[in-house]
Amino acid sequence: MKYVLTYRASPDVAQKAPLHAAAHRAHWQEYLAAGTLLMVGPFEDPREGAMGVFTTREAAEDFAARDPFVLHGVAEEWHVRGWHEALVPS
């Protein structure tokens, strides 16, 4: 089981995100180094939000609660969902 964190971007994400990008990057790098973050990034259109995949629900919730993007209103809403990953042979 993995845990997917999704964010809803604020309407002014293009203006706010650059102001907090360095702190946000440092934040996700901590979880990556700890092995609890597997991947993270915005959707093709950043106004549609972003997502991250975590190894535990606790890591995903802690990440969102302390993320500079959440704390400074770049992301207005977040949700964590359990995900049963499946690998499909090519």
Backbone as a chain_set.jsonl record, in Angstrom:
{"seq": "MKYVLTYRASPDVAQKAPLHAAAHRAHWQEYLAAGTLLMVGPFEDPREGAMGVFTTREAAEDFAARDPFVLHGVAEEWHVRGWHEALVPS", "coords": {"N": [[0.848, -1.176, 0.0], [0.527, 2.193, -0.819], [0.513, 5.761, -0.311], [-1.255, 8.464, -1.501], [-0.914, 11.841, -1.806], [-2.79, 14.611, -2.571], [-2.969, 17.9, -3.792], [-4.899, 20.904, -3.944], [-4.493, 23.632, -5.91], [-4.009, 27.113, -5.155], [-5.844, 29.934, -6.47], [-4.0, 31.892, -7.174], [-1.58, 30.589, -7.639], [0.573, 30.782, -9.457], [1.782, 33.181, -8.805], [2.381, 32.931, -6.073], [3.83, 30.484, -5.705], [6.607, 30.689, -6.657], [7.711, 32.252, -4.616], [7.936, 30.595, -2.438], [9.148, 28.326, -3.258], [11.822, 27.357, -2.834], [11.874, 26.68, -0.096], [9.849, 24.779, -0.075], [10.985, 22.828, -1.759], [13.234, 22.071, -0.196], [11.837, 20.971, 1.898], [10.471, 18.696, 0.74], [12.712, 17.266, 0.014], [13.738, 16.355, 2.425], [11.957, 14.276, 3.118], [12.303, 12.614, 0.967], [14.991, 11.869, 1.338], [14.687, 10.467, 3.706], [13.364, 8.291, 2.806], [10.624, 8.057, 2.711], [9.138, 9.441, 0.865], [8.263, 8.887, -2.417], [7.749, 9.966, -4.941], [7.03, 13.217, -6.305], [5.254, 16.104, -7.442], [3.958, 18.74, -9.621], [0.84, 18.773, -11.479], [0.393, 18.653, -15.092], [-0.653, 21.166, -15.777], [0.0, 23.482, -13.51], [-1.944, 24.906, -12.13], [-3.887, 23.102, -11.641], [-3.099, 21.68, -9.484], [-1.151, 19.371, -7.476], [0.693, 16.341, -6.711], [1.861, 13.743, -4.478], [3.585, 10.714, -3.714], [3.712, 8.521, -1.089], [5.228, 6.368, 1.407], [3.929, 5.838, 3.782], [0.847, 6.647, 5.461], [1.09, 8.386, 7.6], [3.477, 9.778, 7.023], [2.708, 11.155, 4.694], [0.62, 12.795, 5.663], [1.975, 14.279, 7.619], [3.864, 15.555, 6.013], [2.185, 17.236, 4.432], [1.02, 18.829, 6.427], [3.165, 20.336, 7.323], [4.225, 21.526, 5.102], [5.647, 24.222, 3.337], [4.247, 25.237, 1.117], [1.582, 24.714, 1.753], [1.37, 26.052, 4.208], [1.708, 28.69, 3.419], [-0.337, 29.223, 1.678], [-0.13, 28.458, -1.024], [-1.033, 26.007, -1.8], [-4.34, 25.163, -1.298], [-5.936, 23.184, -0.284], [-5.785, 19.799, 0.79], [-5.564, 16.218, 0.423], [-5.259, 12.842, 1.564], [-4.975, 9.643, 0.257], [-5.278, 6.116, 0.421], [-3.572, 3.81, -1.674], [-3.592, 1.06, -3.715], [-1.043, -0.121, -5.246], [-0.222, -1.398, -8.46], [1.736, -3.245, -10.627], [2.004, -3.316, -14.036], [2.814, -5.581, -16.478], [4.866, -4.9, -19.326]], "CA": [[0.0, 0.0, 0.0], [1.163, 3.502, -0.841], [-0.425, 6.827, 0.054], [-1.178, 9.557, -2.465], [-1.295, 13.161, -1.325], [-3.131, 15.531, -3.655], [-3.165, 19.305, -3.423], [-5.632, 21.818, -4.822], [-3.71, 24.871, -5.975], [-4.726, 28.374, -4.964], [-6.011, 30.636, -7.75], [-2.805, 32.683, -7.475], [-0.421, 29.705, -7.498], [1.698, 31.247, -10.278], [2.449, 34.275, -8.108], [2.848, 32.504, -4.752], [4.752, 29.345, -5.71], [8.031, 31.052, -6.715], [8.152, 32.845, -3.354], [8.12, 29.555, -1.426], [9.648, 27.123, -3.928], [13.05, 26.834, -2.211], [11.508, 26.036, 1.175], [9.076, 23.581, -0.437], [11.953, 21.849, -2.263], [13.982, 21.564, 0.958], [10.899, 20.148, 2.675], [10.282, 17.371, 0.158], [13.988, 16.553, -0.01], [13.862, 15.662, 3.717], [11.176, 13.045, 3.054], [12.98, 11.771, -0.028], [16.185, 11.322, 2.0], [14.238, 9.518, 4.723], [12.802, 7.121, 2.139], [9.166, 7.996, 2.832], [8.571, 10.071, -0.319], [8.696, 8.17, -3.606], [7.705, 10.911, -6.054], [6.24, 14.406, -6.013], [5.311, 17.1, -8.5], [2.702, 19.342, -10.064], [0.225, 18.253, -12.692], [0.854, 19.357, -16.286], [-1.044, 22.557, -15.542], [0.134, 23.645, -12.056], [-3.176, 25.437, -11.539], [-4.719, 21.947, -11.3], [-2.599, 21.093, -8.254], [0.045, 18.527, -7.463], [0.537, 15.113, -5.931], [3.038, 13.042, -4.005], [3.349, 9.328, -3.331], [4.435, 8.262, 0.154], [5.216, 4.982, 1.881], [2.994, 5.708, 4.912], [-0.143, 7.721, 5.617], [1.627, 9.343, 8.555], [4.44, 10.633, 6.323], [1.966, 12.03, 3.788], [-0.102, 13.793, 6.455], [2.977, 15.15, 8.23], [4.401, 16.361, 4.929], [1.217, 18.285, 4.086], [0.809, 19.733, 7.566], [4.337, 21.2, 7.512], [4.704, 21.999, 3.807], [5.563, 25.672, 3.136], [3.202, 25.569, 0.147], [0.314, 24.713, 2.49], [1.434, 27.087, 5.24], [1.671, 30.023, 2.811], [-1.48, 29.365, 0.789], [0.084, 28.062, -2.417], [-2.008, 24.923, -1.89], [-5.447, 25.524, -0.408], [-6.619, 22.014, 0.262], [-5.067, 18.566, 0.504], [-6.188, 14.947, 0.825], [-4.417, 11.649, 1.468], [-5.756, 8.435, -0.046], [-4.534, 4.873, 0.268], [-3.522, 3.376, -3.06], [-3.052, -0.283, -3.935], [-0.277, -0.052, -6.488], [-0.114, -2.622, -9.255], [2.659, -3.119, -11.751], [1.464, -3.981, -15.231], [3.923, -5.95, -17.376], [4.786, -4.286, -20.657]], "C": [[0.892, 1.237, 0.0], [0.09, 4.534, -0.525], [-0.183, 8.022, -0.846], [-1.741, 10.821, -1.826], [-1.611, 14.013, -2.543], [-3.401, 16.904, -3.058], [-4.099, 19.971, -4.412], [-4.884, 23.138, -4.761], [-4.598, 26.082, -5.716], [-4.867, 29.06, -6.324], [-4.778, 31.452, -8.147], [-1.513, 31.877, -7.31], [0.79, 30.216, -8.282], [2.462, 32.378, -9.607], [3.073, 33.804, -6.792], [3.931, 31.433, -4.793], [6.222, 29.755, -5.781], [8.569, 31.625, -5.398], [8.519, 31.79, -2.313], [8.719, 28.267, -2.003], [10.885, 26.533, -3.259], [12.741, 26.112, -0.904], [10.72, 24.753, 0.918], [10.013, 22.473, -0.916], [12.752, 21.248, -1.109], [13.112, 20.632, 1.796], [10.757, 18.758, 2.055], [11.579, 16.583, 0.086], [14.251, 15.822, 1.307], [13.156, 14.308, 3.673], [11.774, 12.077, 2.036], [14.195, 11.092, 0.603], [15.819, 10.28, 3.049], [13.631, 8.256, 4.109], [11.287, 7.019, 2.218], [8.431, 8.676, 1.677], [9.142, 9.374, -1.548], [8.709, 9.056, -4.845], [6.779, 12.06, -5.689], [6.316, 15.343, -7.209], [3.951, 17.633, -8.876], [2.129, 18.581, -11.257], [0.697, 19.099, -13.873], [0.537, 20.846, -16.214], [-0.988, 22.768, -14.032], [-1.096, 24.231, -11.377], [-4.133, 24.317, -11.132], [-4.219, 21.235, -10.051], [-1.378, 20.231, -8.451], [-0.259, 17.263, -6.675], [1.899, 14.579, -5.492], [2.649, 11.635, -3.617], [4.283, 9.002, -2.172], [4.312, 6.796, 0.571], [4.275, 4.769, 3.057], [2.022, 6.885, 4.918], [0.406, 8.804, 6.545], [2.609, 10.307, 7.886], [3.723, 11.614, 5.406], [1.254, 13.142, 4.563], [0.86, 14.778, 7.114], [3.576, 16.088, 7.191], [3.462, 17.528, 4.626], [1.065, 19.293, 5.218], [1.958, 20.721, 7.741], [4.866, 21.817, 6.22], [4.568, 23.515, 3.684], [4.499, 26.081, 2.106], [1.823, 25.594, 0.815], [0.299, 25.883, 3.478], [1.303, 28.501, 4.674], [0.603, 30.163, 1.73], [-1.234, 29.095, -0.678], [-0.873, 26.912, -2.748], [-3.096, 25.211, -0.86], [-6.091, 24.337, 0.281], [-5.805, 20.783, -0.09], [-5.83, 17.37, 1.042], [-5.159, 13.835, 0.68], [-5.344, 10.461, 1.244], [-4.816, 7.244, -0.107], [-4.639, 4.407, -1.176], [-2.875, 2.008, -3.128], [-2.338, -0.272, -5.284], [-0.257, -1.419, -7.176], [0.821, -2.356, -10.415], [2.092, -3.937, -12.906], [2.627, -4.311, -16.155], [3.755, -5.289, -18.738], [4.913, -5.315, -21.756]], "O": [[1.881, 1.308, 0.729], [-1.098, 4.214, -0.476], [0.933, 8.531, -0.948], [-2.884, 10.858, -1.372], [-0.788, 14.126, -3.451], [-3.977, 17.041, -1.978], [-4.091, 19.635, -5.597], [-4.67, 23.691, -3.683], [-5.791, 26.07, -6.021], [-4.084, 28.788, -7.234], [-4.543, 31.676, -9.334], [-0.485, 32.413, -6.896], [1.921, 30.092, -7.812], [3.666, 32.519, -9.819], [4.171, 34.233, -6.437], [4.862, 31.474, -3.989], [7.028, 29.213, -5.026], [9.758, 31.492, -5.105], [9.316, 32.053, -1.412], [8.787, 27.246, -1.319], [10.983, 25.312, -3.131], [13.292, 25.043, -0.641], [10.906, 23.757, 1.616], [9.857, 21.315, -0.528], [12.929, 20.031, -1.053], [13.591, 19.634, 2.333], [10.903, 17.752, 2.749], [11.551, 15.353, 0.095], [14.912, 14.783, 1.314], [13.7, 13.308, 4.139], [11.748, 10.862, 2.234], [14.405, 9.892, 0.428], [16.56, 9.318, 3.256], [13.409, 7.268, 4.808], [10.719, 5.998, 1.831], [7.222, 8.5, 1.531], [10.359, 9.279, -1.704], [9.581, 8.915, -5.703], [5.866, 11.908, -4.878], [7.327, 15.375, -7.911], [2.921, 17.067, -8.51], [2.837, 17.848, -11.947], [1.328, 20.139, -13.682], [1.373, 21.682, -16.555], [-1.865, 22.271, -13.326], [-1.269, 24.069, -10.169], [-5.076, 24.544, -10.374], [-4.848, 20.278, -9.598], [-0.667, 20.339, -9.45], [-1.317, 17.129, -6.059], [2.937, 14.919, -6.059], [1.506, 11.386, -3.233], [5.497, 9.186, -2.269], [3.405, 6.085, 0.138], [3.859, 3.639, 3.312], [2.339, 7.974, 4.44], [0.21, 9.995, 6.304], [2.579, 11.51, 8.148], [4.094, 12.786, 5.348], [1.288, 14.303, 4.155], [0.587, 15.977, 7.16], [3.772, 17.274, 7.456], [3.898, 18.678, 4.571], [0.991, 20.496, 4.968], [1.754, 21.823, 8.25], [5.852, 22.553, 6.245], [3.481, 24.048, 3.905], [3.916, 27.16, 2.217], [0.986, 26.425, 0.463], [-0.687, 26.614, 3.562], [0.84, 29.407, 5.366], [0.632, 31.116, 0.95], [-2.059, 29.47, -1.511], [-1.444, 26.857, -3.837], [-2.804, 25.471, 0.307], [-6.724, 24.488, 1.326], [-5.195, 20.729, -1.158], [-6.624, 17.479, 1.976], [-4.301, 13.874, -0.201], [-6.35, 10.291, 1.933], [-3.701, 7.343, -0.619], [-5.671, 4.589, -1.823], [-1.753, 1.814, -2.661], [-2.97, -0.401, -6.332], [-0.274, -2.459, -6.517], [0.697, -1.343, -11.102], [1.749, -5.109, -12.748], [3.355, -3.411, -16.573], [2.64, -5.141, -19.236], [4.867, -4.967, -22.936]]}, "num_chains": 1, "name": "protein.A"}
